Structures are given as structure tokens and as C-alpha cells.
Amino acid sequence: MKCNLEGKEYRVFGYKGKQVRDQIHAVDVVRALHAFIEQPRPGEVYNIGGGRENSASILECIQTAEARLGRPFRYEYVPEHRRGDHICYISNLRKLRAHYPSWSLTRDLSSIWDELLAA
């Protein structure tokens, strides 16, 4: 989004831009940490991210930025993916949600986009 707003070119590395990541707002990360601090479970390990409902590919993010800003997104495609990169990462939130049922995502992907634009 920032690259499009500033007219800068973005580099997409490998996988034809179809690599998927989940997105999470910092507020929801802090809320998860707060839940843990309030009811610690020493030794437990949790995944934290936006989960499947807040996931998108790089190409989907580019298309969203173009649609929201009403202008083309400048990007360069580099066929070689970055070392260690993977095509899809979506956090499994089941354990976190089971241990902390009062925690949930409060910001969906659309509201994250809205906030990025407002900033």
C-alpha cells in the first residue's frame, strides 16, 4: 500500500506472486499477549497471525491496493523466490483460541486496509 501511495516500485519474488500470508493487526497481537499475561500457561507455544480469514496472496494485495487507490500498482516480478521463502503460510489459531476463548481477531483484512489508507 505504501509503495503505491508513494509511487514506488515493489518487487515480487518468485511463485508468480501467489504466495499467501495471513495478516494481523498489532492491536490483536497485543490483545493475545495481554490474555496470556492475565492467565499464563508456562511452556505453551502459540501461533499468532490473522488465520485463514485474514489471508491474501501478494497478487490479491496488489489488486486491492489498485482498487482502493484507483491507480495501477508498479511492481517488478523477479522469477527467483527468496531463499527460505515458502508459498503459503497461514497461522493455525486453534490452540490460542482454545486456551483463551475470550480472545478473537477484532480487525479483519478490510479494516486493516482502511487503517493503512487513513494513515
Biopython code that builds the backbone (N, CA, C, O; Angstrom):
import numpy as np
from Bio.PDB.StructureBuilder import StructureBuilder

atoms = [
    (1, "MET", "N", (0.840, -1.187, 0.000)),
    (1, "MET", "CA", (0.000, 0.000, 0.000)),
    (1, "MET", "C", (0.882, 1.246, 0.000)),
    (1, "MET", "O", (0.639, 2.192, -0.749)),
    (2, "LYS", "N", (1.912, 1.232, 0.854)),
    (2, "LYS", "CA", (2.791, 2.397, 0.953)),
    (2, "LYS", "C", (3.503, 2.657, -0.375)),
    (2, "LYS", "O", (3.619, 3.804, -0.805)),
    (3, "CYS", "N", (3.978, 1.593, -1.022)),
    (3, "CYS", "CA", (4.645, 1.763, -2.319)),
    (3, "CYS", "C", (3.704, 2.402, -3.331)),
    (3, "CYS", "O", (4.107, 3.297, -4.074)),
    (4, "ASN", "N", (2.462, 1.951, -3.364)),
    (4, "ASN", "CA", (1.505, 2.504, -4.315)),
    (4, "ASN", "C", (1.214, 3.967, -3.993)),
    (4, "ASN", "O", (1.158, 4.801, -4.897)),
    (5, "LEU", "N", (1.031, 4.279, -2.729)),
    (5, "LEU", "CA", (0.771, 5.661, -2.333)),
    (5, "LEU", "C", (1.928, 6.584, -2.703)),
    (5, "LEU", "O", (1.714, 7.725, -3.113)),
    (6, "GLU", "N", (3.164, 6.080, -2.555)),
    (6, "GLU", "CA", (4.344, 6.894, -2.820)),
    (6, "GLU", "C", (4.850, 6.767, -4.250)),
    (6, "GLU", "O", (5.845, 7.395, -4.614)),
    (7, "GLY", "N", (4.165, 5.950, -5.073)),
    (7, "GLY", "CA", (4.578, 5.777, -6.463)),
    (7, "GLY", "C", (5.856, 4.988, -6.625)),
    (7, "GLY", "O", (6.509, 5.074, -7.665)),
    (8, "LYS", "N", (6.227, 4.220, -5.612)),
    (8, "LYS", "CA", (7.452, 3.426, -5.670)),
    (8, "LYS", "C", (7.163, 2.044, -6.261)),
    (8, "LYS", "O", (6.045, 1.534, -6.195)),
    (9, "GLU", "N", (8.196, 1.470, -6.828)),
    (9, "GLU", "CA", (8.055, 0.126, -7.381)),
    (9, "GLU", "C", (8.293, -0.913, -6.293)),
    (9, "GLU", "O", (9.175, -0.758, -5.449)),
    (10, "TYR", "N", (7.499, -1.965, -6.327)),
    (10, "TYR", "CA", (7.585, -3.071, -5.361)),
    (10, "TYR", "C", (8.148, -4.285, -6.089)),
    (10, "TYR", "O", (7.845, -4.493, -7.264)),
    (11, "ARG", "N", (8.950, -5.076, -5.419)),
    (11, "ARG", "CA", (9.488, -6.299, -6.008)),
    (11, "ARG", "C", (8.749, -7.512, -5.476)),
    (11, "ARG", "O", (8.602, -7.691, -4.267)),
    (12, "VAL", "N", (8.290, -8.336, -6.394)),
    (12, "VAL", "CA", (7.642, -9.600, -6.063)),
    (12, "VAL", "C", (8.628, -10.702, -6.435)),
    (12, "VAL", "O", (9.043, -10.814, -7.589)),
    (13, "PHE", "N", (9.000, -11.517, -5.441)),
    (13, "PHE", "CA", (10.000, -12.555, -5.661)),
    (13, "PHE", "C", (9.359, -13.939, -5.763)),
    (13, "PHE", "O", (8.856, -14.475, -4.775)),
    (14, "GLY", "N", (9.384, -14.501, -6.952)),
    (14, "GLY", "CA", (9.007, -15.889, -7.163)),
    (14, "GLY", "C", (7.547, -16.226, -6.975)),
    (14, "GLY", "O", (6.720, -15.379, -6.638)),
    (15, "TYR", "N", (7.261, -17.498, -7.207)),
    (15, "TYR", "CA", (5.926, -18.098, -7.033)),
    (15, "TYR", "C", (4.828, -17.357, -7.787)),
    (15, "TYR", "O", (3.648, -17.497, -7.466)),
    (16, "LYS", "N", (5.213, -16.573, -8.784)),
    (16, "LYS", "CA", (4.263, -15.804, -9.606)),
    (16, "LYS", "C", (3.406, -14.842, -8.773)),
    (16, "LYS", "O", (2.329, -14.428, -9.204)),
    (17, "GLY", "N", (3.888, -14.497, -7.591)),
    (17, "GLY", "CA", (3.158, -13.569, -6.721)),
    (17, "GLY", "C", (1.989, -14.205, -5.998)),
    (17, "GLY", "O", (1.168, -13.516, -5.392)),
    (18, "LYS", "N", (1.917, -15.533, -6.065)),
    (18, "LYS", "CA", (0.775, -16.226, -5.465)),
    (18, "LYS", "C", (1.034, -16.675, -4.030)),
    (18, "LYS", "O", (0.201, -17.354, -3.430)),
    (19, "GLN", "N", (2.196, -16.293, -3.477)),
    (19, "GLN", "CA", (2.458, -16.688, -2.095)),
    (19, "GLN", "C", (1.470, -16.000, -1.157)),
    (19, "GLN", "O", (1.159, -14.818, -1.305)),
    (20, "VAL", "N", (0.994, -16.766, -0.203)),
    (20, "VAL", "CA", (-0.066, -16.317, 0.704)),
    (20, "VAL", "C", (0.504, -16.114, 2.101)),
    (20, "VAL", "O", (1.295, -16.920, 2.590)),
    (21, "ARG", "N", (0.093, -15.038, 2.722)),
    (21, "ARG", "CA", (0.424, -14.768, 4.120)),
    (21, "ARG", "C", (-0.851, -14.315, 4.819)),
    (21, "ARG", "O", (-1.755, -13.746, 4.208)),
    (22, "ASP", "N", (-0.892, -14.586, 6.112)),
    (22, "ASP", "CA", (-2.022, -14.056, 6.867)),
    (22, "ASP", "C", (-1.605, -12.743, 7.504)),
    (22, "ASP", "O", (-0.436, -12.531, 7.828)),
    (23, "GLN", "N", (-2.574, -11.876, 7.675)),
    (23, "GLN", "CA", (-2.328, -10.522, 8.178)),
    (23, "GLN", "C", (-3.012, -10.368, 9.529)),
    (23, "GLN", "O", (-4.144, -10.809, 9.724)),
    (24, "ILE", "N", (-2.308, -9.738, 10.451)),
    (24, "ILE", "CA", (-2.894, -9.479, 11.763)),
    (24, "ILE", "C", (-2.569, -8.046, 12.176)),
    (24, "ILE", "O", (-1.470, -7.551, 11.926)),
    (25, "HIS", "N", (-3.509, -7.407, 12.790)),
    (25, "HIS", "CA", (-3.330, -6.044, 13.279)),
    (25, "HIS", "C", (-2.577, -6.099, 14.609)),
    (25, "HIS", "O", (-2.764, -7.026, 15.397)),
    (26, "ALA", "N", (-1.734, -5.111, 14.851)),
    (26, "ALA", "CA", (-0.958, -5.053, 16.096)),
    (26, "ALA", "C", (-1.857, -5.069, 17.330)),
    (26, "ALA", "O", (-1.477, -5.619, 18.363)),
    (27, "VAL", "N", (-3.034, -4.476, 17.234)),
    (27, "VAL", "CA", (-3.973, -4.475, 18.360)),
    (27, "VAL", "C", (-4.320, -5.906, 18.768)),
    (27, "VAL", "O", (-4.398, -6.214, 19.957)),
    (28, "ASP", "N", (-4.528, -6.773, 17.787)),
    (28, "ASP", "CA", (-4.884, -8.158, 18.093)),
    (28, "ASP", "C", (-3.700, -8.947, 18.654)),
    (28, "ASP", "O", (-3.892, -9.858, 19.460)),
    (29, "VAL", "N", (-2.491, -8.609, 18.237)),
    (29, "VAL", "CA", (-1.298, -9.235, 18.815)),
    (29, "VAL", "C", (-1.190, -8.844, 20.288)),
    (29, "VAL", "O", (-0.972, -9.700, 21.146)),
    (30, "VAL", "N", (-1.339, -7.564, 20.576)),
    (30, "VAL", "CA", (-1.260, -7.079, 21.959)),
    (30, "VAL", "C", (-2.368, -7.701, 22.810)),
    (30, "VAL", "O", (-2.132, -8.052, 23.966)),
    (31, "ARG", "N", (-3.555, -7.839, 22.259)),
    (31, "ARG", "CA", (-4.662, -8.460, 22.999)),
    (31, "ARG", "C", (-4.338, -9.915, 23.342)),
    (31, "ARG", "O", (-4.681, -10.383, 24.428)),
    (32, "ALA", "N", (-3.683, -10.631, 22.432)),
    (32, "ALA", "CA", (-3.293, -12.021, 22.702)),
    (32, "ALA", "C", (-2.240, -12.065, 23.806)),
    (32, "ALA", "O", (-2.308, -12.909, 24.700)),
    (33, "LEU", "N", (-1.274, -11.165, 23.745)),
    (33, "LEU", "CA", (-0.248, -11.104, 24.793)),
    (33, "LEU", "C", (-0.870, -10.773, 26.144)),
    (33, "LEU", "O", (-0.493, -11.340, 27.169)),
    (34, "HIS", "N", (-1.816, -9.859, 26.133)),
    (34, "HIS", "CA", (-2.495, -9.474, 27.369)),
    (34, "HIS", "C", (-3.255, -10.670, 27.956)),
    (34, "HIS", "O", (-3.218, -10.898, 29.165)),
    (35, "ALA", "N", (-3.937, -11.424, 27.107)),
    (35, "ALA", "CA", (-4.665, -12.609, 27.577)),
    (35, "ALA", "C", (-3.705, -13.599, 28.226)),
    (35, "ALA", "O", (-4.019, -14.187, 29.261)),
    (36, "PHE", "N", (-2.542, -13.781, 27.622)),
    (36, "PHE", "CA", (-1.543, -14.692, 28.175)),
    (36, "PHE", "C", (-1.018, -14.180, 29.524)),
    (36, "PHE", "O", (-0.863, -14.954, 30.468)),
    (37, "ILE", "N", (-0.750, -12.887, 29.605)),
    (37, "ILE", "CA", (-0.249, -12.298, 30.855)),
    (37, "ILE", "C", (-1.272, -12.455, 31.974)),
    (37, "ILE", "O", (-0.921, -12.727, 33.122)),
    (38, "GLU", "N", (-2.538, -12.279, 31.622)),
    (38, "GLU", "CA", (-3.612, -12.408, 32.615)),
    (38, "GLU", "C", (-3.774, -13.849, 33.107)),
    (38, "GLU", "O", (-4.084, -14.071, 34.277)),
    (39, "GLN", "N", (-3.568, -14.813, 32.232)),
    (39, "GLN", "CA", (-3.700, -16.229, 32.592)),
    (39, "GLN", "C", (-2.547, -17.012, 31.956)),
    (39, "GLN", "O", (-2.746, -17.731, 30.976)),
    (40, "PRO", "N", (-1.345, -16.870, 32.516)),
    (40, "PRO", "CA", (-0.175, -17.504, 31.901)),
    (40, "PRO", "C", (-0.277, -19.031, 31.867)),
    (40, "PRO", "O", (-0.847, -19.653, 32.764)),
    (41, "ARG", "N", (0.274, -19.598, 30.839)),
    (41, "ARG", "CA", (0.379, -21.042, 30.684)),
    (41, "ARG", "C", (1.837, -21.322, 30.344)),
    (41, "ARG", "O", (2.182, -21.507, 29.177)),
    (42, "PRO", "N", (2.700, -21.354, 31.371)),
    (42, "PRO", "CA", (4.142, -21.510, 31.147)),
    (42, "PRO", "C", (4.451, -22.733, 30.282)),
    (42, "PRO", "O", (3.885, -23.812, 30.464)),
    (43, "GLY", "N", (5.363, -22.526, 29.342)),
    (43, "GLY", "CA", (5.822, -23.606, 28.479)),
    (43, "GLY", "C", (4.987, -23.811, 27.225)),
    (43, "GLY", "O", (5.405, -24.545, 26.329)),
    (44, "GLU", "N", (3.828, -23.189, 27.136)),
    (44, "GLU", "CA", (2.996, -23.339, 25.945)),
    (44, "GLU", "C", (3.544, -22.485, 24.802)),
    (44, "GLU", "O", (4.144, -21.434, 25.025)),
    (45, "VAL", "N", (3.330, -22.945, 23.611)),
    (45, "VAL", "CA", (3.764, -22.223, 22.413)),
    (45, "VAL", "C", (2.536, -22.007, 21.541)),
    (45, "VAL", "O", (1.751, -22.929, 21.320)),
    (46, "TYR", "N", (2.374, -20.778, 21.045)),
    (46, "TYR", "CA", (1.209, -20.435, 20.249)),
    (46, "TYR", "C", (1.623, -19.846, 18.907)),
    (46, "TYR", "O", (2.633, -19.149, 18.804)),
    (47, "ASN", "N", (0.834, -20.134, 17.891)),
    (47, "ASN", "CA", (0.943, -19.431, 16.617)),
    (47, "ASN", "C", (0.066, -18.196, 16.724)),
    (47, "ASN", "O", (-1.017, -18.239, 17.308)),
    (48, "ILE", "N", (0.536, -17.107, 16.161)),
    (48, "ILE", "CA", (-0.304, -15.914, 16.135)),
    (48, "ILE", "C", (-0.200, -15.274, 14.767)),
    (48, "ILE", "O", (0.891, -15.068, 14.234)),
    (49, "GLY", "N", (-1.334, -14.974, 14.226)),
    (49, "GLY", "CA", (-1.426, -14.353, 12.913)),
    (49, "GLY", "C", (-2.893, -14.117, 12.623)),
    (49, "GLY", "O", (-3.742, -14.240, 13.506)),
    (50, "GLY", "N", (-3.176, -13.785, 11.407)),
    (50, "GLY", "CA", (-4.544, -13.467, 11.033)),
    (50, "GLY", "C", (-5.413, -14.662, 10.708)),
    (50, "GLY", "O", (-6.627, -14.528, 10.555)),
    (51, "GLY", "N", (-4.794, -15.848, 10.598)),
    (51, "GLY", "CA", (-5.571, -17.033, 10.263)),
    (51, "GLY", "C", (-6.084, -16.998, 8.835)),
    (51, "GLY", "O", (-5.823, -16.059, 8.083)),
    (52, "ARG", "N", (-6.810, -18.028, 8.483)),
    (52, "ARG", "CA", (-7.313, -18.150, 7.109)),
    (52, "ARG", "C", (-8.204, -16.972, 6.716)),
    (52, "ARG", "O", (-8.159, -16.520, 5.571)),
    (53, "GLU", "N", (-9.014, -16.469, 7.653)),
    (53, "GLU", "CA", (-9.942, -15.398, 7.297)),
    (53, "GLU", "C", (-9.257, -14.073, 6.966)),
    (53, "GLU", "O", (-9.864, -13.203, 6.343)),
    (54, "ASN", "N", (-8.007, -13.915, 7.374)),
    (54, "ASN", "CA", (-7.262, -12.688, 7.085)),
    (54, "ASN", "C", (-6.036, -12.977, 6.229)),
    (54, "ASN", "O", (-4.979, -12.377, 6.425)),
    (55, "SER", "N", (-6.178, -13.889, 5.289)),
    (55, "SER", "CA", (-5.038, -14.229, 4.439)),
    (55, "SER", "C", (-5.265, -13.733, 3.012)),
    (55, "SER", "O", (-6.398, -13.613, 2.547)),
    (56, "ALA", "N", (-4.160, -13.450, 2.339)),
    (56, "ALA", "CA", (-4.221, -12.981, 0.957)),
    (56, "ALA", "C", (-2.871, -13.226, 0.294)),
    (56, "ALA", "O", (-1.832, -13.259, 0.954)),
    (57, "SER", "N", (-2.910, -13.398, -1.017)),
    (57, "SER", "CA", (-1.664, -13.526, -1.775)),
    (57, "SER", "C", (-1.117, -12.132, -2.083)),
    (57, "SER", "O", (-1.811, -11.128, -1.927)),
    (58, "ILE", "N", (0.122, -12.094, -2.518)),
    (58, "ILE", "CA", (0.708, -10.809, -2.905)),
    (58, "ILE", "C", (-0.092, -10.198, -4.053)),
    (58, "ILE", "O", (-0.371, -8.999, -4.052)),
    (59, "LEU", "N", (-0.461, -11.026, -5.029)),
    (59, "LEU", "CA", (-1.252, -10.504, -6.155)),
    (59, "LEU", "C", (-2.599, -9.954, -5.691)),
    (59, "LEU", "O", (-3.052, -8.926, -6.195)),
    (60, "GLU", "N", (-3.238, -10.623, -4.742)),
    (60, "GLU", "CA", (-4.509, -10.114, -4.213)),
    (60, "GLU", "C", (-4.305, -8.776, -3.507)),
    (60, "GLU", "O", (-5.136, -7.875, -3.621)),
    (61, "CYS", "N", (-3.201, -8.649, -2.781)),
    (61, "CYS", "CA", (-2.907, -7.376, -2.108)),
    (61, "CYS", "C", (-2.649, -6.265, -3.119)),
    (61, "CYS", "O", (-3.084, -5.130, -2.926)),
    (62, "ILE", "N", (-1.942, -6.594, -4.193)),
    (62, "ILE", "CA", (-1.693, -5.602, -5.250)),
    (62, "ILE", "C", (-3.011, -5.168, -5.873)),
    (62, "ILE", "O", (-3.238, -3.975, -6.079)),
    (63, "GLN", "N", (-3.882, -6.126, -6.174)),
    (63, "GLN", "CA", (-5.181, -5.801, -6.765)),
    (63, "GLN", "C", (-6.030, -4.947, -5.817)),
    (63, "GLN", "O", (-6.721, -4.026, -6.252)),
    (64, "THR", "N", (-5.970, -5.257, -4.536)),
    (64, "THR", "CA", (-6.720, -4.468, -3.552)),
    (64, "THR", "C", (-6.189, -3.045, -3.490)),
    (64, "THR", "O", (-6.966, -2.091, -3.459)),
    (65, "ALA", "N", (-4.863, -2.900, -3.471)),
    (65, "ALA", "CA", (-4.267, -1.559, -3.438)),
    (65, "ALA", "C", (-4.673, -0.765, -4.677)),
    (65, "ALA", "O", (-4.998, 0.418, -4.578)),
    (66, "GLU", "N", (-4.654, -1.409, -5.837)),
    (66, "GLU", "CA", (-5.058, -0.718, -7.074)),
    (66, "GLU", "C", (-6.515, -0.277, -7.000)),
    (66, "GLU", "O", (-6.851, 0.851, -7.359)),
    (67, "ALA", "N", (-7.367, -1.169, -6.535)),
    (67, "ALA", "CA", (-8.795, -0.853, -6.455)),
    (67, "ALA", "C", (-9.066, 0.255, -5.449)),
    (67, "ALA", "O", (-9.862, 1.156, -5.715)),
    (68, "ARG", "N", (-8.420, 0.194, -4.309)),
    (68, "ARG", "CA", (-8.682, 1.190, -3.265)),
    (68, "ARG", "C", (-8.125, 2.564, -3.603)),
    (68, "ARG", "O", (-8.689, 3.588, -3.217)),
    (69, "LEU", "N", (-7.001, 2.573, -4.334)),
    (69, "LEU", "CA", (-6.389, 3.863, -4.671)),
    (69, "LEU", "C", (-6.759, 4.344, -6.067)),
    (69, "LEU", "O", (-6.529, 5.502, -6.413)),
    (70, "GLY", "N", (-7.335, 3.447, -6.868)),
    (70, "GLY", "CA", (-7.758, 3.840, -8.205)),
    (70, "GLY", "C", (-6.622, 4.109, -9.167)),
    (70, "GLY", "O", (-6.762, 4.913, -10.089)),
    (71, "ARG", "N", (-5.504, 3.448, -8.961)),
    (71, "ARG", "CA", (-4.386, 3.610, -9.892)),
    (71, "ARG", "C", (-3.554, 2.328, -9.930)),
    (71, "ARG", "O", (-3.577, 1.532, -8.992)),
    (72, "PRO", "N", (-2.820, 2.143, -11.029)),
    (72, "PRO", "CA", (-2.024, 0.918, -11.163)),
    (72, "PRO", "C", (-0.921, 0.843, -10.108)),
    (72, "PRO", "O", (-0.390, 1.861, -9.663)),
    (73, "PHE", "N", (-0.603, -0.353, -9.735)),
    (73, "PHE", "CA", (0.463, -0.629, -8.766)),
    (73, "PHE", "C", (1.714, -0.969, -9.560)),
    (73, "PHE", "O", (1.690, -1.881, -10.387)),
    (74, "ARG", "N", (2.787, -0.262, -9.327)),
    (74, "ARG", "CA", (4.048, -0.525, -10.030)),
    (74, "ARG", "C", (4.808, -1.625, -9.300)),
    (74, "ARG", "O", (5.177, -1.476, -8.135)),
    (75, "TYR", "N", (5.034, -2.724, -9.999)),
    (75, "TYR", "CA", (5.837, -3.781, -9.394)),
    (75, "TYR", "C", (6.665, -4.503, -10.443)),
    (75, "TYR", "O", (6.312, -4.561, -11.621)),
    (76, "GLU", "N", (7.762, -5.041, -9.983)),
    (76, "GLU", "CA", (8.663, -5.833, -10.813)),
    (76, "GLU", "C", (8.577, -7.268, -10.323)),
    (76, "GLU", "O", (8.606, -7.526, -9.119)),
    (77, "TYR", "N", (8.473, -8.187, -11.250)),
    (77, "TYR", "CA", (8.459, -9.601, -10.882)),
    (77, "TYR", "C", (9.854, -10.172, -11.071)),
    (77, "TYR", "O", (10.438, -10.067, -12.150)),
    (78, "VAL", "N", (10.383, -10.778, -10.016)),
    (78, "VAL", "CA", (11.676, -11.456, -10.055)),
    (78, "VAL", "C", (11.381, -12.947, -9.945)),
    (78, "VAL", "O", (10.885, -13.392, -8.910)),
    (79, "PRO", "N", (11.673, -13.741, -10.993)),
    (79, "PRO", "CA", (11.274, -15.158, -11.002)),
    (79, "PRO", "C", (11.842, -15.990, -9.847)),
    (79, "PRO", "O", (11.197, -16.932, -9.386)),
    (80, "GLU", "N", (13.015, -15.654, -9.391)),
    (80, "GLU", "CA", (13.651, -16.434, -8.314)),
    (80, "GLU", "C", (13.025, -16.062, -6.962)),
    (80, "GLU", "O", (13.009, -14.892, -6.577)),
    (81, "HIS", "N", (12.513, -17.068, -6.253)),
    (81, "HIS", "CA", (11.959, -16.767, -4.928)),
    (81, "HIS", "C", (13.103, -16.561, -3.936)),
    (81, "HIS", "O", (14.236, -16.983, -4.169)),
    (82, "ARG", "N", (12.783, -15.915, -2.850)),
    (82, "ARG", "CA", (13.802, -15.670, -1.822)),
    (82, "ARG", "C", (14.137, -16.970, -1.112)),
    (82, "ARG", "O", (13.254, -17.789, -0.855)),
    (83, "ARG", "N", (15.386, -17.157, -0.800)),
    (83, "ARG", "CA", (15.833, -18.351, -0.093)),
    (83, "ARG", "C", (15.073, -18.470, 1.232)),
    (83, "ARG", "O", (14.977, -17.511, 1.998)),
    (84, "GLY", "N", (14.544, -19.648, 1.480)),
    (84, "GLY", "CA", (13.813, -19.888, 2.723)),
    (84, "GLY", "C", (12.349, -19.491, 2.669)),
    (84, "GLY", "O", (11.595, -19.756, 3.605)),
    (85, "ASP", "N", (11.942, -18.854, 1.569)),
    (85, "ASP", "CA", (10.541, -18.442, 1.447)),
    (85, "ASP", "C", (9.678, -19.671, 1.167)),
    (85, "ASP", "O", (10.183, -20.687, 0.689)),
    (86, "HIS", "N", (8.445, -19.585, 1.447)),
    (86, "HIS", "CA", (7.511, -20.671, 1.169)),
    (86, "HIS", "C", (6.262, -20.074, 0.525)),
    (86, "HIS", "O", (5.990, -18.881, 0.657)),
    (87, "ILE", "N", (5.522, -20.906, -0.158)),
    (87, "ILE", "CA", (4.419, -20.383, -0.956)),
    (87, "ILE", "C", (3.196, -20.003, -0.119)),
    (87, "ILE", "O", (2.424, -19.127, -0.508)),
    (88, "CYS", "N", (3.024, -20.651, 1.014)),
    (88, "CYS", "CA", (1.823, -20.349, 1.790)),
    (88, "CYS", "C", (2.099, -20.464, 3.286)),
    (88, "CYS", "O", (2.627, -21.474, 3.753)),
    (89, "TYR", "N", (1.743, -19.439, 4.021)),
    (89, "TYR", "CA", (1.789, -19.512, 5.476)),
    (89, "TYR", "C", (0.505, -18.900, 6.027)),
    (89, "TYR", "O", (0.209, -17.724, 5.818)),
    (90, "ILE", "N", (-0.234, -19.729, 6.725)),
    (90, "ILE", "CA", (-1.440, -19.271, 7.405)),
    (90, "ILE", "C", (-1.376, -19.818, 8.829)),
    (90, "ILE", "O", (-1.271, -21.029, 9.027)),
    (91, "SER", "N", (-1.439, -18.944, 9.802)),
    (91, "SER", "CA", (-1.355, -19.348, 11.203)),
    (91, "SER", "C", (-2.560, -20.178, 11.620)),
    (91, "SER", "O", (-3.701, -19.855, 11.287)),
    (92, "ASN", "N", (-2.289, -21.250, 12.350)),
    (92, "ASN", "CA", (-3.343, -22.075, 12.930)),
    (92, "ASN", "C", (-3.597, -21.524, 14.333)),
    (92, "ASN", "O", (-2.746, -21.635, 15.216)),
    (93, "LEU", "N", (-4.758, -20.939, 14.527)),
    (93, "LEU", "CA", (-5.075, -20.249, 15.776)),
    (93, "LEU", "C", (-5.889, -21.102, 16.747)),
    (93, "LEU", "O", (-6.309, -20.611, 17.795)),
    (94, "ARG", "N", (-6.117, -22.381, 16.411)),
    (94, "ARG", "CA", (-6.996, -23.215, 17.238)),
    (94, "ARG", "C", (-6.538, -23.318, 18.694)),
    (94, "ARG", "O", (-7.353, -23.188, 19.607)),
    (95, "LYS", "N", (-5.266, -23.545, 18.914)),
    (95, "LYS", "CA", (-4.777, -23.704, 20.291)),
    (95, "LYS", "C", (-4.920, -22.401, 21.067)),
    (95, "LYS", "O", (-5.378, -22.410, 22.210)),
    (96, "LEU", "N", (-4.539, -21.297, 20.467)),
    (96, "LEU", "CA", (-4.668, -19.993, 21.123)),
    (96, "LEU", "C", (-6.128, -19.717, 21.466)),
    (96, "LEU", "O", (-6.439, -19.264, 22.567)),
    (97, "ARG", "N", (-7.017, -19.992, 20.521)),
    (97, "ARG", "CA", (-8.445, -19.755, 20.763)),
    (97, "ARG", "C", (-9.009, -20.703, 21.817)),
    (97, "ARG", "O", (-9.884, -20.317, 22.591)),
    (98, "ALA", "N", (-8.519, -21.928, 21.852)),
    (98, "ALA", "CA", (-8.995, -22.895, 22.852)),
    (98, "ALA", "C", (-8.538, -22.505, 24.255)),
    (98, "ALA", "O", (-9.308, -22.612, 25.209)),
    (99, "HIS", "N", (-7.290, -22.052, 24.386)),
    (99, "HIS", "CA", (-6.763, -21.684, 25.698)),
    (99, "HIS", "C", (-7.243, -20.307, 26.156)),
    (99, "HIS", "O", (-7.318, -20.036, 27.354)),
    (100, "TYR", "N", (-7.564, -19.447, 25.201)),
    (100, "TYR", "CA", (-8.000, -18.083, 25.529)),
    (100, "TYR", "C", (-9.274, -17.765, 24.730)),
    (100, "TYR", "O", (-9.231, -16.979, 23.783)),
    (101, "PRO", "N", (-10.390, -18.367, 25.106)),
    (101, "PRO", "CA", (-11.626, -18.209, 24.323)),
    (101, "PRO", "C", (-12.157, -16.773, 24.271)),
    (101, "PRO", "O", (-12.968, -16.454, 23.402)),
    (102, "SER", "N", (-11.720, -15.913, 25.174)),
    (102, "SER", "CA", (-12.176, -14.525, 25.118)),
    (102, "SER", "C", (-11.408, -13.727, 24.057)),
    (102, "SER", "O", (-11.824, -12.631, 23.682)),
    (103, "TRP", "N", (-10.281, -14.283, 23.572)),
    (103, "TRP", "CA", (-9.502, -13.605, 22.536)),
    (103, "TRP", "C", (-10.073, -13.940, 21.165)),
    (103, "TRP", "O", (-10.463, -15.077, 20.899)),
    (104, "SER", "N", (-10.113, -12.942, 20.311)),
    (104, "SER", "CA", (-10.500, -13.154, 18.920)),
    (104, "SER", "C", (-9.886, -12.043, 18.082)),
    (104, "SER", "O", (-9.407, -11.042, 18.614)),
    (105, "LEU", "N", (-9.905, -12.224, 16.798)),
    (105, "LEU", "CA", (-9.475, -11.163, 15.898)),
    (105, "LEU", "C", (-10.536, -10.071, 15.905)),
    (105, "LEU", "O", (-11.723, -10.349, 15.734)),
    (106, "THR", "N", (-10.112, -8.848, 16.098)),
    (106, "THR", "CA", (-11.057, -7.729, 16.108)),
    (106, "THR", "C", (-10.960, -6.891, 14.834)),
    (106, "THR", "O", (-11.840, -6.077, 14.552)),
    (107, "ARG", "N", (-9.892, -7.093, 14.070)),
    (107, "ARG", "CA", (-9.683, -6.336, 12.832)),
    (107, "ARG", "C", (-9.605, -7.311, 11.659)),
    (107, "ARG", "O", (-8.696, -8.139, 11.594)),
    (108, "ASP", "N", (-10.554, -7.210, 10.741)),
    (108, "ASP", "CA", (-10.479, -8.051, 9.554)),
    (108, "ASP", "C", (-9.585, -7.384, 8.516)),
    (108, "ASP", "O", (-9.142, -6.249, 8.691)),
    (109, "LEU", "N", (-9.332, -8.105, 7.444)),
    (109, "LEU", "CA", (-8.411, -7.612, 6.432)),
    (109, "LEU", "C", (-8.873, -6.283, 5.837)),
    (109, "LEU", "O", (-8.057, -5.399, 5.577)),
    (110, "SER", "N", (-10.156, -6.148, 5.626)),
    (110, "SER", "CA", (-10.683, -4.905, 5.056)),
    (110, "SER", "C", (-10.441, -3.721, 5.999)),
    (110, "SER", "O", (-10.085, -2.636, 5.537)),
    (111, "SER", "N", (-10.625, -3.907, 7.287)),
    (111, "SER", "CA", (-10.401, -2.797, 8.224)),
    (111, "SER", "C", (-8.907, -2.483, 8.360)),
    (111, "SER", "O", (-8.531, -1.337, 8.607)),
    (112, "ILE", "N", (-8.064, -3.498, 8.198)),
    (112, "ILE", "CA", (-6.603, -3.236, 8.196)),
    (112, "ILE", "C", (-6.257, -2.371, 6.996)),
    (112, "ILE", "O", (-5.494, -1.413, 7.122)),
    (113, "TRP", "N", (-6.816, -2.700, 5.821)),
    (113, "TRP", "CA", (-6.597, -1.867, 4.630)),
    (113, "TRP", "C", (-7.084, -0.437, 4.873)),
    (113, "TRP", "O", (-6.387, 0.522, 4.542)),
    (114, "ASP", "N", (-8.267, -0.296, 5.444)),
    (114, "ASP", "CA", (-8.824, 1.031, 5.734)),
    (114, "ASP", "C", (-7.870, 1.857, 6.594)),
    (114, "ASP", "O", (-7.632, 3.037, 6.335)),
    (115, "GLU", "N", (-7.332, 1.204, 7.622)),
    (115, "GLU", "CA", (-6.440, 1.919, 8.532)),
    (115, "GLU", "C", (-5.128, 2.293, 7.848)),
    (115, "GLU", "O", (-4.589, 3.374, 8.085)),
    (116, "LEU", "N", (-4.614, 1.403, 7.002)),
    (116, "LEU", "CA", (-3.399, 1.728, 6.251)),
    (116, "LEU", "C", (-3.625, 2.943, 5.373)),
    (116, "LEU", "O", (-2.772, 3.826, 5.293)),
    (117, "LEU", "N", (-4.753, 2.988, 4.727)),
    (117, "LEU", "CA", (-5.061, 4.134, 3.864)),
    (117, "LEU", "C", (-5.207, 5.428, 4.659)),
    (117, "LEU", "O", (-4.732, 6.483, 4.238)),
    (118, "ALA", "N", (-5.857, 5.337, 5.792)),
    (118, "ALA", "CA", (-6.056, 6.533, 6.626)),
    (118, "ALA", "C", (-4.733, 7.075, 7.160)),
    (118, "ALA", "O", (-4.561, 8.284, 7.316)),
    (119, "ALA", "N", (-3.811, 6.172, 7.436)),
    (119, "ALA", "CA", (-2.504, 6.596, 7.974)),
    (119, "ALA", "C", (-1.674, 7.268, 6.908)),
    (119, "ALA", "O", (-0.549, 7.690, 7.176)),
]
sb = StructureBuilder()
sb.init_structure("model")
sb.init_model(0)
sb.init_chain("A")
sb.init_seg("    ")
for serial, (resi, resn, name, xyz) in enumerate(atoms, 1):
    if name == "N":
        sb.init_residue(resn, " ", resi, " ")
    sb.init_atom(name, np.array(xyz, "f"), 0.0, 1.0, " ", f" {name:<3s}", serial, name[0])
structure = sb.get_structure()
